[in-house]
């Protein structure tokens, strides 16, 4: 089967680090054009790719099957809409959109055009999250009472060269990291009954939110999602408690750091967690405590792209649908309103 011809709009962190390397190494895809001002950088990495500065050079190219919208959040709706109207399949970087109306319009347009519309929630393929999902689904922890996940960093200084640091629709840490944590929670537990958000600015001269703690209310447990930029000593990434025991895991999936180092995803031992970073599973089994390191599954974002390829070429179901991604946006917007009102809001 011929590879799908791909055009990428944007070559910032997402396009350069999280998307182009997978599309480059997979035989199922061929990057044809990248729309960016970073011509010399792209030519060095992918000399076979044509670099353009006008997105119409991608949208009007009849050879291109799939458009990857990897531009700032403010551009997602218009560029995705334009690509769909040109009959292209689309992968749009998370967050899907910045409001529900736009999301619904894109979903209806994709259906009308008969095109695949996928949202890049790649962290469902983090090795640690895959491990958490399997542990919970296995019943090893019993009935879950509390699920807590952190995505903390130590970046106390404002970087005003980054558009995320300015007061624009979809800016701030919550719209950046919140979609990952919310999408993972919804993938595990479904939609919550209610939401409480505490979203704030911790940096002394910050212009947009940089810290959040969001609680999702389920019938019998709570999911606590946290991120901050003034966390020097990192705690656990995952903390999960249940009626039969607990699972605690330090450290993030290694793929991001590997990609930033320029290592391609077809390298040996891709996505393997360091042994010393494996989580601890402490459970009661046959009335005895069993506490051991629990092997982390290998992570691989290529599985996302393989699924999109199968959806386009074989009409298989998408793992991350636009409808699911819009649920994440619904929770984000509700959490923001909850934080303003300082009260729990039902969904």
VODO-812309 format. One record per residue (C-alpha): residue number from 1; residue in three letters; z, y, x. Coordinates in Angstrom, 1 decimal. Layout:
[rec NUM; 'ala'; [Z; Y; X]]
...
END
This chain:
[rec 1; 'unk'; [0.0; 0.0; 0.0]]
[rec 2; 'unk'; [-0.9; 3.5; 1.2]]
[rec 3; 'unk'; [2.1; 5.7; 2.1]]
[rec 4; 'unk'; [2.9; 8.6; -0.2]]
[rec 5; 'unk'; [1.8; 11.9; 1.2]]
[rec 6; 'unk'; [4.7; 14.3; 1.4]]
[rec 7; 'unk'; [5.1; 18.1; 1.6]]
[rec 8; 'unk'; [8.5; 19.6; 2.5]]
[rec 9; 'unk'; [9.5; 23.1; 1.4]]
[rec 10; 'unk'; [12.1; 24.4; 3.8]]
[rec 11; 'unk'; [13.3; 23.2; 7.2]]
[rec 12; 'unk'; [16.9; 24.3; 7.3]]
[rec 13; 'unk'; [19.8; 21.8; 7.6]]
[rec 14; 'unk'; [18.7; 19.6; 4.7]]
[rec 15; 'unk'; [15.0; 19.5; 5.5]]
[rec 16; 'unk'; [15.4; 19.1; 9.2]]
[rec 17; 'unk'; [18.5; 16.9; 9.4]]
[rec 18; 'unk'; [18.7; 14.9; 6.2]]
[rec 19; 'unk'; [15.2; 14.5; 4.9]]
[rec 20; 'unk'; [12.4; 14.7; 7.5]]
[rec 21; 'unk'; [13.8; 12.0; 9.8]]
[rec 22; 'unk'; [13.8; 9.4; 7.1]]
[rec 23; 'unk'; [10.3; 10.4; 5.8]]
[rec 24; 'unk'; [9.1; 10.4; 9.3]]
[rec 25; 'unk'; [10.4; 6.9; 10.2]]
[rec 26; 'unk'; [9.6; 5.1; 6.9]]
[rec 27; 'unk'; [6.1; 3.5; 6.7]]
[rec 28; 'unk'; [6.3; 4.3; 2.9]]
[rec 29; 'unk'; [5.9; 8.0; 3.5]]
[rec 30; 'unk'; [3.7; 10.4; 5.5]]
[rec 31; 'unk'; [4.7; 14.0; 6.0]]
[rec 32; 'unk'; [1.5; 16.0; 5.7]]
[rec 33; 'unk'; [2.8; 19.6; 5.5]]
[rec 34; 'unk'; [6.1; 21.5; 6.0]]
[rec 35; 'unk'; [6.5; 25.0; 4.6]]
[rec 36; 'unk'; [8.7; 26.9; 7.1]]
[rec 37; 'unk'; [8.7; 29.8; 9.6]]
[rec 38; 'unk'; [10.0; 27.4; 12.3]]
[rec 39; 'unk'; [6.5; 26.3; 13.5]]
[rec 40; 'unk'; [7.3; 25.7; 17.2]]
[rec 41; 'unk'; [10.4; 23.6; 16.3]]
[rec 42; 'unk'; [8.5; 21.5; 13.8]]
[rec 43; 'unk'; [5.5; 21.1; 16.2]]
[rec 44; 'unk'; [7.9; 19.8; 18.8]]
[rec 45; 'unk'; [9.5; 17.2; 16.5]]
[rec 46; 'unk'; [6.5; 16.3; 14.4]]
[rec 47; 'unk'; [3.3; 17.3; 16.1]]
[rec 48; 'unk'; [1.1; 15.6; 13.5]]
[rec 49; 'unk'; [2.4; 17.7; 10.7]]
[rec 50; 'unk'; [0.7; 20.9; 9.5]]
[rec 51; 'unk'; [3.1; 23.9; 9.3]]
[rec 52; 'unk'; [2.4; 26.4; 6.6]]
[rec 53; 'unk'; [4.3; 29.6; 5.4]]
[rec 54; 'unk'; [3.1; 29.7; 1.8]]
[rec 55; 'unk'; [4.3; 27.0; -0.6]]
[rec 56; 'unk'; [1.0; 27.2; -2.4]]
[rec 57; 'unk'; [-0.6; 25.4; 0.6]]
[rec 58; 'unk'; [1.6; 22.5; -0.4]]
[rec 59; 'unk'; [1.4; 22.8; -4.2]]
[rec 60; 'unk'; [-2.4; 23.1; -4.2]]
[rec 61; 'unk'; [-3.0; 20.3; -1.8]]
[rec 62; 'unk'; [-4.4; 17.5; -4.0]]
[rec 63; 'unk'; [-3.6; 14.9; -1.3]]
[rec 64; 'unk'; [0.1; 15.5; -1.6]]
[rec 65; 'unk'; [1.9; 13.1; -3.9]]
[rec 66; 'unk'; [5.6; 14.1; -3.4]]
[rec 67; 'unk'; [7.1; 17.5; -2.8]]
[rec 68; 'unk'; [10.6; 17.8; -1.3]]
[rec 69; 'unk'; [12.3; 21.0; -2.3]]
[rec 70; 'unk'; [14.7; 21.7; 0.5]]
[rec 71; 'unk'; [15.0; 25.5; 0.1]]
[rec 72; 'unk'; [18.1; 27.6; -0.7]]
[rec 73; 'unk'; [19.8; 26.9; -4.1]]
[rec 74; 'unk'; [18.3; 30.1; -5.6]]
[rec 75; 'unk'; [14.8; 28.7; -5.2]]
[rec 76; 'unk'; [15.4; 25.1; -6.6]]
[rec 77; 'unk'; [14.4; 25.8; -10.2]]
[rec 78; 'unk'; [11.2; 27.8; -9.7]]
[rec 79; 'unk'; [9.9; 25.7; -6.8]]
[rec 80; 'unk'; [10.6; 22.4; -8.6]]
[rec 81; 'unk'; [9.0; 23.7; -11.8]]
[rec 82; 'unk'; [5.9; 24.8; -9.8]]
[rec 83; 'unk'; [5.6; 21.4; -8.2]]
[rec 84; 'unk'; [5.9; 19.6; -11.4]]
[rec 85; 'unk'; [3.3; 21.8; -13.1]]
[rec 86; 'unk'; [1.0; 20.8; -10.3]]
[rec 87; 'unk'; [1.5; 17.1; -11.1]]
[rec 88; 'unk'; [3.7; 16.4; -8.1]]
[rec 89; 'unk'; [6.6; 14.0; -7.9]]
[rec 90; 'unk'; [9.7; 15.9; -6.7]]
[rec 91; 'unk'; [12.9; 15.3; -4.7]]
[rec 92; 'unk'; [15.1; 18.4; -5.0]]
[rec 93; 'unk'; [18.0; 19.0; -2.7]]
[rec 94; 'unk'; [21.4; 19.1; -4.4]]
[rec 95; 'unk'; [22.7; 21.1; -6.2]]
[rec 96; 'unk'; [20.0; 20.3; -8.7]]
[rec 97; 'unk'; [20.1; 23.8; -10.4]]
[rec 98; 'unk'; [22.7; 26.5; -10.9]]
[rec 99; 'unk'; [22.8; 26.4; -14.7]]
[rec 100; 'unk'; [22.3; 23.9; -17.5]]
[rec 101; 'unk'; [19.3; 25.6; -19.1]]
[rec 102; 'unk'; [17.2; 25.4; -16.0]]
[rec 103; 'unk'; [18.1; 21.7; -15.5]]
[rec 104; 'unk'; [17.2; 20.8; -19.1]]
[rec 105; 'unk'; [13.8; 22.6; -18.7]]
[rec 106; 'unk'; [13.0; 20.6; -15.5]]
[rec 107; 'unk'; [14.0; 17.3; -17.1]]
[rec 108; 'unk'; [11.8; 17.9; -20.1]]
[rec 109; 'unk'; [8.9; 19.2; -17.9]]
[rec 110; 'unk'; [9.1; 16.0; -15.7]]
[rec 111; 'unk'; [8.9; 13.8; -18.8]]
[rec 112; 'unk'; [6.0; 15.8; -20.1]]
[rec 113; 'unk'; [4.1; 15.6; -16.8]]
[rec 114; 'unk'; [5.0; 11.9; -16.3]]
[rec 115; 'unk'; [6.4; 12.6; -12.8]]
[rec 116; 'unk'; [9.4; 11.4; -11.0]]
[rec 117; 'unk'; [12.2; 14.0; -10.5]]
[rec 118; 'unk'; [15.0; 12.9; -8.2]]
[rec 119; 'unk'; [17.9; 14.8; -6.9]]
[rec 120; 'unk'; [19.1; 14.3; -3.3]]
[rec 121; 'unk'; [22.6; 13.0; -3.8]]
[rec 122; 'unk'; [22.4; 11.1; -0.5]]
[rec 123; 'unk'; [26.1; 10.5; -0.1]]
[rec 124; 'unk'; [26.1; 7.6; -2.5]]
[rec 125; 'unk'; [24.7; 5.8; 0.5]]
[rec 126; 'unk'; [27.6; 6.8; 2.8]]
[rec 127; 'unk'; [29.1; 3.6; 4.2]]
[rec 128; 'unk'; [32.6; 4.6; 3.3]]
[rec 129; 'unk'; [31.6; 5.4; -0.3]]
[rec 130; 'unk'; [29.8; 2.1; -0.6]]
[rec 131; 'unk'; [32.9; 0.4; 0.6]]
[rec 132; 'unk'; [35.1; 2.3; -1.9]]
[rec 133; 'unk'; [32.8; 1.4; -4.7]]
[rec 134; 'unk'; [32.9; -2.3; -3.9]]
[rec 135; 'unk'; [36.7; -2.4; -3.5]]
[rec 136; 'unk'; [37.2; -0.7; -6.8]]
[rec 137; 'unk'; [34.6; -2.9; -8.6]]
[rec 138; 'unk'; [36.1; -6.0; -7.1]]
[rec 139; 'unk'; [39.5; -5.4; -8.8]]
[rec 140; 'unk'; [41.4; -5.6; -5.5]]
[rec 141; 'unk'; [43.3; -2.5; -6.2]]
[rec 142; 'unk'; [44.0; -3.4; -9.9]]
[rec 143; 'unk'; [44.0; -0.5; -12.3]]
[rec 144; 'unk'; [43.3; 2.7; -10.5]]
[rec 145; 'unk'; [46.0; 5.4; -10.9]]
[rec 146; 'unk'; [44.7; 8.0; -8.5]]
[rec 147; 'unk'; [41.5; 8.6; -6.6]]
[rec 148; 'unk'; [41.6; 11.4; -4.0]]
[rec 149; 'unk'; [38.8; 12.4; -1.6]]
[rec 150; 'unk'; [38.7; 15.2; 1.0]]
[rec 151; 'unk'; [35.7; 16.9; 2.7]]
[rec 152; 'unk'; [37.6; 19.2; 5.0]]
[rec 153; 'unk'; [36.4; 21.3; 8.0]]
[rec 154; 'unk'; [37.8; 23.8; 10.5]]
[rec 155; 'unk'; [35.5; 26.9; 10.2]]
[rec 156; 'unk'; [37.8; 29.9; 9.9]]
[rec 157; 'unk'; [35.1; 32.4; 10.8]]
[rec 158; 'unk'; [32.6; 33.7; 8.3]]
[rec 159; 'unk'; [28.9; 33.0; 9.2]]
[rec 160; 'unk'; [27.1; 35.8; 7.5]]
[rec 161; 'unk'; [23.8; 34.6; 8.9]]
[rec 162; 'unk'; [24.0; 31.7; 6.4]]
[rec 163; 'unk'; [22.8; 32.5; 2.9]]
[rec 164; 'unk'; [25.6; 30.3; 1.6]]
[rec 165; 'unk'; [28.1; 32.9; 2.8]]
[rec 166; 'unk'; [26.7; 35.6; 0.6]]
[rec 167; 'unk'; [27.3; 36.2; -3.1]]
[rec 168; 'unk'; [24.3; 34.5; -4.6]]
[rec 169; 'unk'; [23.8; 32.0; -7.4]]
[rec 170; 'unk'; [24.8; 28.6; -6.0]]
[rec 171; 'unk'; [26.5; 30.0; -2.9]]
[rec 172; 'unk'; [29.8; 29.0; -1.5]]
[rec 173; 'unk'; [31.5; 25.7; -0.5]]
[rec 174; 'unk'; [32.0; 24.4; -4.0]]
[rec 175; 'unk'; [28.3; 24.4; -4.8]]
[rec 176; 'unk'; [27.7; 22.9; -1.3]]
[rec 177; 'unk'; [30.2; 20.1; -1.1]]
[rec 178; 'unk'; [31.3; 19.8; -4.7]]
[rec 179; 'unk'; [28.1; 18.1; -5.9]]
[rec 180; 'unk'; [28.7; 15.3; -3.3]]
[rec 181; 'unk'; [32.3; 14.6; -4.4]]
[rec 182; 'unk'; [31.6; 15.0; -8.1]]
[rec 183; 'unk'; [28.5; 12.8; -8.1]]
[rec 184; 'unk'; [30.5; 10.1; -6.3]]
[rec 185; 'unk'; [33.3; 10.3; -8.8]]
[rec 186; 'unk'; [30.9; 10.1; -11.8]]
[rec 187; 'unk'; [29.1; 7.2; -10.2]]
[rec 188; 'unk'; [32.5; 5.3; -10.0]]
[rec 189; 'unk'; [34.2; 6.3; -13.2]]
[rec 190; 'unk'; [31.6; 8.1; -15.5]]
[rec 191; 'unk'; [32.1; 11.5; -17.1]]
[rec 192; 'unk'; [35.7; 12.7; -17.2]]
[rec 193; 'unk'; [37.5; 13.9; -20.4]]
[rec 194; 'unk'; [38.6; 17.2; -18.9]]
[rec 195; 'unk'; [38.5; 19.3; -15.7]]
[rec 196; 'unk'; [40.9; 21.6; -13.8]]
[rec 197; 'unk'; [39.5; 23.7; -11.0]]
[rec 198; 'unk'; [41.3; 25.8; -8.3]]
[rec 199; 'unk'; [38.4; 27.4; -6.4]]
[rec 200; 'unk'; [39.2; 30.2; -4.1]]
[rec 201; 'unk'; [38.5; 32.2; -0.9]]
[rec 202; 'unk'; [40.8; 31.2; 2.0]]
[rec 203; 'unk'; [39.0; 33.1; 4.8]]
[rec 204; 'unk'; [40.5; 36.6; 5.3]]
[rec 205; 'unk'; [37.1; 38.4; 4.9]]
[rec 206; 'unk'; [35.2; 35.8; 2.9]]
[rec 207; 'unk'; [32.7; 36.8; 0.3]]
[rec 208; 'unk'; [32.3; 33.5; -1.6]]
[rec 209; 'unk'; [34.6; 30.5; -2.3]]
[rec 210; 'unk'; [35.4; 28.3; 0.7]]
[rec 211; 'unk'; [38.2; 26.1; -0.6]]
[rec 212; 'unk'; [38.6; 24.0; -3.7]]
[rec 213; 'unk'; [40.7; 21.5; -5.4]]
[rec 214; 'unk'; [39.3; 20.0; -8.6]]
[rec 215; 'unk'; [40.9; 17.4; -10.8]]
[rec 216; 'unk'; [38.9; 15.2; -13.1]]
[rec 217; 'unk'; [40.9; 13.7; -16.0]]
[rec 218; 'unk'; [40.2; 10.2; -17.1]]
[rec 219; 'unk'; [42.0; 8.1; -19.7]]
[rec 220; 'unk'; [44.3; 6.3; -17.2]]
[rec 221; 'unk'; [43.8; 8.0; -13.9]]
[rec 222; 'unk'; [42.9; 11.2; -12.1]]
[rec 223; 'unk'; [40.2; 11.9; -9.5]]
[rec 224; 'unk'; [41.2; 14.7; -7.1]]
[rec 225; 'unk'; [38.4; 16.3; -5.1]]
[rec 226; 'unk'; [39.3; 18.6; -2.3]]
[rec 227; 'unk'; [37.5; 20.6; 0.4]]
[rec 228; 'unk'; [38.6; 23.4; 2.7]]
[rec 229; 'unk'; [37.4; 25.2; 5.8]]
[rec 230; 'unk'; [40.7; 26.0; 7.4]]
[rec 231; 'unk'; [41.9; 22.4; 8.1]]
[rec 232; 'unk'; [42.3; 21.8; 11.8]]
[rec 233; 'unk'; [44.2; 18.5; 11.6]]
[rec 234; 'unk'; [42.2; 16.3; 9.3]]
[rec 235; 'unk'; [43.9; 13.9; 6.9]]
[rec 236; 'unk'; [42.3; 10.9; 5.2]]
[rec 237; 'unk'; [38.9; 11.1; 3.7]]
[rec 238; 'unk'; [39.6; 8.6; 0.9]]
[rec 239; 'unk'; [43.0; 7.8; -0.7]]
[rec 240; 'unk'; [43.0; 5.4; -3.6]]
[rec 241; 'unk'; [46.0; 4.0; -5.3]]
[rec 242; 'unk'; [46.0; 1.2; -7.9]]
[rec 243; 'unk'; [48.4; -1.3; -9.6]]
[rec 244; 'unk'; [47.8; -3.9; -6.9]]
[rec 245; 'unk'; [47.7; -1.7; -3.8]]
[rec 246; 'unk'; [46.1; 1.2; -1.9]]
[rec 247; 'unk'; [43.1; 1.9; 0.3]]
[rec 248; 'unk'; [43.1; 4.8; 2.8]]
[rec 249; 'unk'; [40.2; 5.7; 5.0]]
[rec 250; 'unk'; [39.9; 8.4; 7.8]]
[rec 251; 'unk'; [36.7; 9.9; 9.1]]
[rec 252; 'unk'; [33.3; 10.7; 7.6]]
[rec 253; 'unk'; [30.2; 8.5; 7.5]]
[rec 254; 'unk'; [28.5; 8.7; 11.0]]
[rec 255; 'unk'; [25.0; 9.4; 9.8]]
[rec 256; 'unk'; [25.2; 13.2; 9.7]]
[rec 257; 'unk'; [26.4; 13.4; 13.3]]
[rec 258; 'unk'; [23.7; 11.0; 14.5]]
[rec 259; 'unk'; [21.0; 13.0; 12.7]]
[rec 260; 'unk'; [22.3; 16.2; 14.2]]
[rec 261; 'unk'; [22.1; 14.6; 17.6]]
[rec 262; 'unk'; [18.4; 13.9; 17.0]]
[rec 263; 'unk'; [18.8; 10.1; 16.6]]
[rec 264; 'unk'; [16.3; 8.7; 14.2]]
[rec 265; 'unk'; [17.4; 6.4; 11.4]]
[rec 266; 'unk'; [15.4; 3.4; 12.7]]
[rec 267; 'unk'; [17.6; 3.2; 15.7]]
[rec 268; 'unk'; [19.8; 0.2; 16.4]]
[rec 269; 'unk'; [23.2; 0.0; 14.7]]
[rec 270; 'unk'; [22.3; 2.8; 12.3]]
[rec 271; 'unk'; [25.1; 3.9; 10.0]]
[rec 272; 'unk'; [27.8; 1.6; 11.5]]
[rec 273; 'unk'; [31.3; 2.9; 11.4]]
[rec 274; 'unk'; [33.5; 2.8; 14.5]]
[rec 275; 'unk'; [35.9; -0.1; 14.3]]
[rec 276; 'unk'; [38.9; 2.2; 14.9]]
[rec 277; 'unk'; [37.9; 4.3; 11.9]]
[rec 278; 'unk'; [37.9; 1.4; 9.5]]
[rec 279; 'unk'; [40.1; 1.9; 6.4]]
[rec 280; 'unk'; [43.4; 0.2; 5.6]]
[rec 281; 'unk'; [43.5; -2.0; 2.5]]
[rec 282; 'unk'; [47.1; -2.7; 1.5]]
[rec 283; 'unk'; [47.4; -5.0; -1.5]]
[rec 284; 'unk'; [49.7; -7.5; -3.2]]
[rec 285; 'unk'; [48.1; -10.9; -3.3]]
[rec 286; 'unk'; [49.9; -14.0; -4.6]]
[rec 287; 'unk'; [53.1; -12.0; -4.6]]
[rec 288; 'unk'; [52.7; -11.2; -0.9]]
[rec 289; 'unk'; [51.7; -8.0; 0.8]]
[rec 290; 'unk'; [48.4; -8.2; 2.7]]
[rec 291; 'unk'; [47.7; -5.1; 4.9]]
[rec 292; 'unk'; [44.6; -5.2; 7.0]]
[rec 293; 'unk'; [41.8; -3.1; 8.4]]
[rec 294; 'unk'; [38.9; -3.3; 6.0]]
[rec 295; 'unk'; [35.4; -3.3; 7.4]]
[rec 296; 'unk'; [33.3; -0.4; 6.4]]
[rec 297; 'unk'; [29.8; -1.1; 5.0]]
[rec 298; 'unk'; [26.9; 0.3; 6.9]]
[rec 299; 'unk'; [25.6; 3.5; 5.5]]
[rec 300; 'unk'; [21.9; 4.3; 5.2]]
[rec 301; 'unk'; [20.3; 7.2; 3.4]]
[rec 302; 'unk'; [16.9; 5.5; 3.7]]
[rec 303; 'unk'; [18.0; 3.5; 0.6]]
[rec 304; 'unk'; [17.6; 6.7; -1.4]]
[rec 305; 'unk'; [14.1; 7.2; -0.2]]
[rec 306; 'unk'; [13.2; 3.6; -0.8]]
[rec 307; 'unk'; [14.4; 3.9; -4.4]]
[rec 308; 'unk'; [12.3; 7.0; -4.9]]
[rec 309; 'unk'; [9.2; 5.2; -3.5]]
[rec 310; 'unk'; [9.8; 2.3; -5.9]]
[rec 311; 'unk'; [10.2; 4.6; -8.8]]
[rec 312; 'unk'; [6.9; 6.3; -8.1]]
[rec 313; 'unk'; [4.8; 3.3; -7.2]]
[rec 314; 'unk'; [6.4; 0.6; -9.3]]
[rec 315; 'unk'; [8.1; 2.5; -12.1]]
[rec 316; 'unk'; [11.5; 1.2; -11.1]]
[rec 317; 'unk'; [14.6; 3.1; -12.3]]
[rec 318; 'unk'; [15.9; 5.9; -10.2]]
[rec 319; 'unk'; [19.4; 5.5; -8.7]]
[rec 320; 'unk'; [20.0; 9.3; -9.0]]
[rec 321; 'unk'; [18.3; 10.7; -12.1]]
[rec 322; 'unk'; [18.0; 14.4; -12.9]]
[rec 323; 'unk'; [20.1; 13.7; -16.0]]
[rec 324; 'unk'; [22.9; 12.4; -13.9]]
[rec 325; 'unk'; [22.6; 15.3; -11.5]]
[rec 326; 'unk'; [22.8; 17.7; -14.5]]
[rec 327; 'unk'; [26.2; 16.1; -15.5]]
[rec 328; 'unk'; [27.4; 17.1; -12.0]]
[rec 329; 'unk'; [26.3; 20.7; -12.7]]
[rec 330; 'unk'; [28.1; 20.6; -16.0]]
[rec 331; 'unk'; [31.3; 19.6; -14.3]]
[rec 332; 'unk'; [30.8; 22.3; -11.6]]
[rec 333; 'unk'; [30.3; 25.1; -14.1]]
[rec 334; 'unk'; [33.3; 23.8; -16.1]]
[rec 335; 'unk'; [35.5; 23.7; -13.0]]
[rec 336; 'unk'; [34.5; 27.3; -12.1]]
[rec 337; 'unk'; [35.4; 28.5; -15.6]]
[rec 338; 'unk'; [38.7; 26.5; -15.5]]
[rec 339; 'unk'; [39.6; 28.2; -12.2]]
[rec 340; 'unk'; [38.9; 31.6; -13.8]]
[rec 341; 'unk'; [41.1; 30.8; -16.8]]
[rec 342; 'unk'; [43.7; 28.8; -14.8]]
[rec 343; 'unk'; [43.8; 26.0; -17.3]]
[rec 344; 'unk'; [42.4; 22.6; -18.0]]
[rec 345; 'unk'; [39.1; 22.6; -19.9]]
[rec 346; 'unk'; [37.7; 19.6; -21.9]]
[rec 347; 'unk'; [34.2; 18.5; -21.5]]
END
